[in-house]
């Protein structure tokens, strides 16, 4: 839910670039193959879009597919 918090802060006008970079580093180290295709990636893409980082946001949101998730993760 950290990604959601970052998204909400971004919506409120807080510059969250460092939060996004730190979270992405952590996720890349610990969940490299999973995080970009779940809601974490969607929230970070939304935050990046708000920060006008359109290329990064577009690349991230393109990896999300509705309905493709790990049922054991629920």
QUIURWO-V284280 format. One record per residue. N is the residue number from 1. PHI is phi in whole degrees, -180 to 180 (NA if undefined). PSI is psi as a letter, one per 40 degrees, with the letter a starting at -180 (NA if undefined). OMEGA is omega in whole degrees, -180 to 180 (none if undefined). Layout:
N&PHI&PSI&OMEGA, N&PHI&PSI&OMEGA
//
This chain:
1&NA&e&177, 2&-64&d&179, 3&-62&d&178, 4&-65&d&178, 5&-63&d&178, 6&-62&d&178, 7&-60&d&180, 8&-63&d&177, 9&-62&d&179, 10&-62&d&178, 11&-62&d&-180, 12&-86&e&176, 13&97&e&178, 14&-78&h&176, 15&-78&h&-172, 16&-110&e&-176, 17&-55&d&-179, 18&-66&d&177, 19&-62&d&-180, 20&-64&d&-180, 21&-62&d&179, 22&-65&d&180, 23&-66&d&179, 24&-62&d&177, 25&-59&d&179, 26&-62&d&-178, 27&-65&d&178, 28&-63&d&-180, 29&-77&d&-172, 30&-109&d&-177, 31&-140&f&-170, 32&-51&d&-173, 33&-91&e&-174, 34&-102&d&-164, 35&-66&d&-175, 36&-74&e&-179, 37&-104&e&177, 38&-116&a&-175, 39&-64&d&176, 40&-58&d&178, 41&-64&d&180, 42&-65&d&180, 43&-65&d&178, 44&-68&d&176, 45&-63&d&178, 46&-63&d&179, 47&-64&d&179, 48&-64&d&178, 49&-63&d&178, 50&-62&d&180, 51&-81&e&179, 52&67&f&175, 53&-102&g&-171, 54&-60&d&-179, 55&-64&d&180, 56&-65&d&180, 57&-63&d&-180, 58&-63&d&179, 59&-64&d&-178, 60&-72&d&-178, 61&-69&d&179, 62&-66&d&-179, 63&-84&e&-179, 64&-84&h&176, 65&-128&h&179, 66&-64&h&176, 67&89&e&178, 68&-101&h&179, 69&-149&i&178, 70&-89&h&-178, 71&-62&d&179, 72&-75&e&-180, 73&-76&e&180, 74&-78&NA&none
//
